[in-house]
Amino acid sequence: MTSWLVKAIAQRAIGALPSSHYWNELLQQLTNSLELTDERFDCSLRNCRYHLDQFRRYRTAAPANFSAFELGTGWFAVVPIGLFLCGARTIWTWDVAPLLKLNRLKLAIRRFLELEQAGSLQRHLRPLPERITLLREVMKLGGPAEGPTQLLEKLGIHYRVGNARLTGLPPQSVDLIVSDVVLEHLSPVSLSEILQEFRRISVPDAVMSHWIDLSDQYASFDPKITKFNFLRYPNWFWLCLNNPIIPLNRLRISDYRRAFNDNGFQIVDETDFQGDRAELERTPLARRFRGYPVEDLSVIGTRLVAVPR
């Protein structure tokens, strides 16, 4: 049995256990997948910088103290901390499971402060000096009785776990909405519902910026398969393999364009990343994907920037 299939079956089994996110976290720790490596930290900083650049590009007279919403806090909350440092007055960061722990949050804060101390943080972001001072003060806090939620509140970052389709935020209250490698894990119905909620909470001239991975993510684990591997399987078979904790919806770029448009957003910038066409041509396609143009199927990643229509 190939490596990716073993991993898929193991994750499927973990997803069937009670407290599945706990067991998944334990598996990630055992495989050293929860280390905040330089590469991962730099990647999150680049994503944060990209979102901010698009906000300033497409928001006329972008406010200095803006409000932001992030879908998918992740293990370290690097992006919301970066948004705080760059002037956001209020940040809502939402996750489907409580992945963030105090020790990981403080590690991320420490990495920011180390970069600033070395004079390197300015190469990634444009932090406000007073925000750096506040971050340094907050780093001294966070005792055993205090969790990541309480620590983030001191930075104006509101960490929530639950259904982001029902945020409870006031209408037209958010200037910037961002996500990184999150939308590909939503079912088509959930994607539509979340986009409707984003439309509701967006101010009239809000900006959305999303990084979406359209590839078979098992390919990064198993070099014997390509980033198009999951396109070969019919829906019923993929349903049996799909990871219930972080499922892959297999939507293609045209599906995302349609979802954005149908739920009240206009895409103003699209940066697509193409896979190897030769690998795609060697992949026998399931019936679901045979009607897509090659230009759609070959996109393995995209950055979509949108504004309310």
C-alpha positions as CSV (number, residue, x, y, z in Angstrom):
1,M,0.0,0.0,0.0
2,T,1.4,3.4,-0.9
3,S,2.4,5.9,1.7
4,W,-0.4,8.5,1.0
5,L,-3.1,5.8,1.3
6,V,-1.7,4.7,4.7
7,K,-1.8,8.2,5.9
8,A,-5.3,8.8,4.5
9,I,-6.6,5.6,6.2
10,A,-4.9,6.6,9.5
11,Q,-6.5,10.0,9.4
12,R,-9.8,8.6,8.5
13,A,-9.6,6.3,11.6
14,I,-8.6,9.2,13.8
15,G,-11.5,11.3,12.5
16,A,-13.9,8.6,13.7
17,L,-12.5,8.7,17.3
18,P,-14.0,10.8,20.1
19,S,-12.0,14.1,20.5
20,S,-10.6,13.5,17.1
21,H,-8.8,16.9,17.0
22,Y,-6.9,15.9,20.2
23,W,-5.6,12.7,18.6
24,N,-4.8,14.5,15.4
25,E,-2.7,17.0,17.3
26,L,-0.9,14.2,19.0
27,L,-0.1,12.7,15.6
28,Q,1.2,16.0,14.4
29,Q,3.4,16.3,17.4
30,L,4.8,12.7,16.9
31,T,5.6,13.5,13.3
32,N,7.2,16.9,14.2
33,S,4.6,18.7,12.1
34,L,3.9,21.3,14.8
35,E,7.3,23.0,14.7
36,L,7.3,26.7,13.9
37,T,10.2,26.4,11.5
38,D,11.8,29.4,9.8
39,E,10.1,28.4,6.6
40,R,6.6,28.2,8.1
41,F,7.0,31.5,10.0
42,D,8.3,33.3,6.9
43,C,5.5,31.9,4.8
44,S,2.9,33.2,7.3
45,L,4.6,36.6,7.3
46,R,4.5,36.7,3.5
47,N,0.8,35.9,3.6
48,C,0.2,38.6,6.1
49,R,2.1,41.1,4.0
50,Y,0.3,40.1,0.9
51,H,-3.1,40.6,2.5
52,L,-2.2,44.0,3.8
53,D,-0.8,45.0,0.4
54,Q,-4.0,44.0,-1.3
55,F,-6.0,45.9,1.3
56,R,-4.1,49.1,0.6
57,R,-4.2,48.5,-3.1
58,Y,-8.0,48.1,-3.4
59,R,-9.3,50.1,-0.5
60,T,-9.4,53.8,-1.3
61,A,-7.9,55.7,1.6
62,A,-7.5,52.5,3.7
63,P,-7.9,53.4,7.4
64,A,-4.9,53.2,9.6
65,N,-6.8,51.5,12.4
66,F,-8.9,49.0,10.4
67,S,-10.9,45.9,11.5
68,A,-10.0,42.5,10.2
69,F,-11.4,38.9,10.2
70,E,-9.3,35.8,9.7
71,L,-10.7,32.4,8.9
72,G,-8.5,29.7,10.2
73,T,-6.3,30.7,13.1
74,G,-4.2,27.6,13.0
75,W,-1.6,26.5,15.5
76,F,0.4,29.7,16.0
77,A,-1.8,32.8,15.1
78,V,1.0,34.5,13.2
79,V,-1.3,36.4,10.7
80,P,-3.5,38.1,13.3
81,I,-0.5,39.2,15.3
82,G,1.0,40.6,12.1
83,L,-2.3,42.5,11.5
84,F,-2.2,43.9,15.0
85,L,1.4,45.1,14.6
86,C,0.4,46.9,11.4
87,G,-2.4,48.9,12.9
88,A,-5.6,46.8,13.0
89,R,-7.7,48.0,15.9
90,T,-9.8,44.9,16.1
91,I,-9.1,41.4,14.7
92,W,-11.5,38.5,14.8
93,T,-9.8,35.1,14.2
94,W,-12.0,32.1,13.8
95,D,-11.2,28.4,13.8
96,V,-13.2,25.2,13.7
97,A,-11.2,23.6,16.5
98,P,-9.1,24.9,19.5
99,L,-5.7,24.4,17.8
100,L,-4.0,27.3,19.5
101,K,-2.3,26.7,22.9
102,L,-0.6,29.2,25.1
103,N,2.9,27.8,24.6
104,R,2.5,28.0,20.8
105,L,1.1,31.5,21.0
106,K,4.0,32.7,23.1
107,L,6.5,31.0,20.8
108,A,5.0,32.9,17.8
109,I,5.2,36.2,19.8
110,R,8.8,35.5,20.7
111,R,9.6,34.9,17.0
112,F,8.2,38.4,16.2
113,L,10.2,40.0,18.9
114,E,13.4,38.3,17.9
115,L,13.0,39.5,14.3
116,E,12.3,43.0,15.6
117,Q,15.4,42.9,17.8
118,A,17.5,41.8,14.9
119,G,16.1,44.6,12.8
120,S,14.6,42.1,10.3
121,L,10.9,42.4,11.0
122,Q,10.6,45.6,8.8
123,R,11.6,43.6,5.8
124,H,8.4,41.6,6.1
125,L,5.9,44.1,7.6
126,R,5.5,47.7,8.6
127,P,4.9,47.4,12.3
128,L,4.0,50.4,14.4
129,P,6.6,51.1,17.2
130,E,3.9,51.4,19.9
131,R,2.4,48.0,18.9
132,I,5.9,46.4,19.3
133,T,6.1,47.9,22.8
134,L,2.7,46.5,23.6
135,L,3.6,43.1,22.2
136,R,6.7,43.0,24.4
137,E,4.6,43.8,27.5
138,V,2.1,41.1,26.7
139,M,4.9,38.6,26.2
140,K,5.7,39.0,30.0
141,L,2.1,38.0,30.8
142,G,0.3,34.7,30.3
143,G,0.7,32.6,33.4
144,P,-0.6,29.1,33.8
145,A,-4.1,30.2,34.6
146,E,-4.3,32.3,31.5
147,G,-5.1,30.8,28.1
148,P,-4.4,32.1,24.6
149,T,-7.8,33.7,24.3
150,Q,-7.1,36.0,27.3
151,L,-3.6,36.9,26.1
152,L,-4.8,37.8,22.6
153,E,-7.6,40.0,24.0
154,K,-4.9,42.3,25.3
155,L,-3.9,42.9,21.7
156,G,-7.4,43.5,20.5
157,I,-7.5,40.0,18.9
158,H,-10.7,38.0,19.5
159,Y,-10.0,34.3,19.2
160,R,-13.2,32.2,18.6
161,V,-13.7,28.5,18.0
162,G,-16.9,27.4,16.3
163,N,-19.0,27.9,13.2
164,A,-17.8,30.9,11.2
165,R,-21.0,30.8,9.2
166,L,-22.8,32.4,12.2
167,T,-20.3,34.9,13.7
168,G,-22.8,37.1,15.4
169,L,-20.8,40.2,14.4
170,P,-22.7,43.4,13.4
171,P,-23.4,43.9,9.8
172,Q,-20.9,46.0,7.8
173,S,-18.3,45.9,10.6
174,V,-15.2,44.4,9.0
175,D,-12.7,46.1,6.6
176,L,-10.4,43.2,5.7
177,I,-11.2,39.4,5.5
178,V,-8.4,36.9,5.0
179,S,-7.6,33.2,4.9
180,D,-4.7,31.0,4.0
181,V,-5.2,27.4,2.8
182,V,-8.6,27.1,4.4
183,L,-11.3,27.5,1.7
184,E,-10.2,24.2,0.0
185,H,-11.4,22.3,3.2
186,L,-15.0,23.6,3.0
187,S,-17.8,21.8,1.3
188,P,-19.5,23.7,-1.5
189,V,-22.5,24.4,0.8
190,S,-20.3,25.6,3.7
191,L,-18.2,27.7,1.3
192,S,-21.4,29.4,0.1
193,E,-22.7,30.0,3.6
194,I,-19.4,31.4,4.8
195,L,-19.2,33.8,1.8
196,Q,-22.7,34.9,2.6
197,E,-21.6,35.7,6.1
198,F,-18.5,37.5,4.9
199,R,-20.8,39.6,2.6
200,R,-23.0,40.5,5.6
201,I,-20.2,41.6,7.9
202,S,-18.2,43.4,5.1
203,V,-18.3,47.2,5.0
204,P,-19.2,48.5,1.5
205,D,-15.6,48.9,0.5
206,A,-14.2,45.9,2.3
207,V,-11.4,43.8,0.8
208,M,-11.1,40.0,0.9
209,S,-7.8,38.2,0.3
210,H,-7.6,34.4,0.2
211,W,-4.8,31.9,-0.6
212,I,-6.3,28.7,-1.7
213,D,-4.5,25.4,-2.3
214,L,-6.2,23.4,-5.2
215,S,-3.7,20.6,-5.2
216,D,-3.8,17.1,-3.8
217,Q,-2.1,17.9,-0.5
218,Y,-1.1,14.2,0.0
219,A,1.5,14.9,-2.7
220,S,3.6,16.8,-0.3
221,F,3.8,13.7,1.9
222,D,4.2,11.1,-0.8
223,P,6.5,11.9,-3.7
224,K,5.2,9.0,-5.8
225,I,1.9,10.8,-6.5
226,T,1.3,14.1,-8.3
227,K,-0.7,17.2,-7.2
228,F,-3.5,16.1,-9.5
229,N,-3.8,12.6,-8.1
230,F,-7.1,13.1,-6.3
231,L,-8.8,14.1,-9.6
232,R,-8.8,10.4,-10.7
233,Y,-11.3,9.2,-8.0
234,P,-15.1,9.3,-8.2
235,N,-16.9,11.1,-5.5
236,W,-18.0,7.9,-3.6
237,F,-14.4,6.6,-3.4
238,W,-13.0,10.0,-2.4
239,L,-15.6,10.2,0.3
240,C,-14.2,7.0,1.8
241,L,-10.7,8.3,1.7
242,N,-11.2,12.0,2.6
243,N,-9.9,13.2,5.9
244,P,-12.9,14.1,8.0
245,I,-10.9,16.5,10.2
246,I,-9.4,18.5,7.3
247,P,-11.3,17.3,4.2
248,L,-10.4,18.4,0.7
249,N,-13.3,19.6,-1.5
250,R,-11.5,19.2,-4.8
251,L,-13.2,22.3,-6.2
252,R,-11.4,23.9,-9.2
253,I,-10.7,27.5,-9.9
254,S,-13.9,28.1,-11.9
255,D,-15.9,26.8,-8.9
256,Y,-14.4,29.4,-6.6
257,R,-15.0,32.2,-9.2
258,R,-18.6,31.1,-9.4
259,A,-19.0,30.9,-5.6
260,F,-17.6,34.3,-5.0
261,N,-19.8,35.9,-7.7
262,D,-23.0,34.1,-6.6
263,N,-22.5,35.3,-3.0
264,G,-22.0,39.0,-3.7
265,F,-18.3,39.4,-4.4
266,Q,-16.4,40.6,-7.4
267,I,-12.9,39.2,-7.9
268,V,-10.5,42.1,-8.7
269,D,-7.3,40.2,-8.7
270,E,-6.5,36.6,-9.4
271,T,-3.0,35.0,-9.3
272,D,-3.0,31.4,-10.4
273,F,-0.2,28.9,-10.0
274,Q,-0.1,26.2,-12.6
275,G,0.9,22.6,-12.1
276,D,2.8,20.4,-14.6
277,R,0.5,19.9,-17.6
278,A,2.3,16.7,-18.5
279,E,1.4,15.2,-15.1
280,L,-2.2,16.3,-15.6
281,E,-2.3,14.6,-19.0
282,R,-1.1,11.4,-17.5
283,T,-3.9,11.5,-14.8
284,P,-7.0,9.5,-15.7
285,L,-9.9,11.9,-14.7
286,A,-13.0,10.9,-12.8
287,R,-16.2,11.7,-14.6
288,R,-16.8,14.7,-12.3
289,F,-13.7,16.5,-13.8
290,R,-13.9,15.6,-17.4
291,G,-16.1,18.6,-18.3
292,Y,-13.6,21.1,-16.9
293,P,-11.2,22.9,-19.3
294,V,-7.6,22.0,-19.0
295,E,-6.9,25.6,-17.9
296,D,-9.1,25.0,-14.9
297,L,-7.7,21.6,-13.9
298,S,-4.1,22.7,-14.2
299,V,-4.4,25.4,-11.5
300,I,-3.0,24.0,-8.2
301,G,-3.1,27.2,-6.2
302,T,-4.5,30.7,-6.4
303,R,-4.6,34.0,-4.6
304,L,-8.1,35.6,-5.0
305,V,-8.8,39.2,-4.0
306,A,-12.4,40.3,-4.0
307,V,-14.6,43.2,-3.0
308,P,-18.3,43.4,-2.4
309,R,-20.4,43.8,-5.6
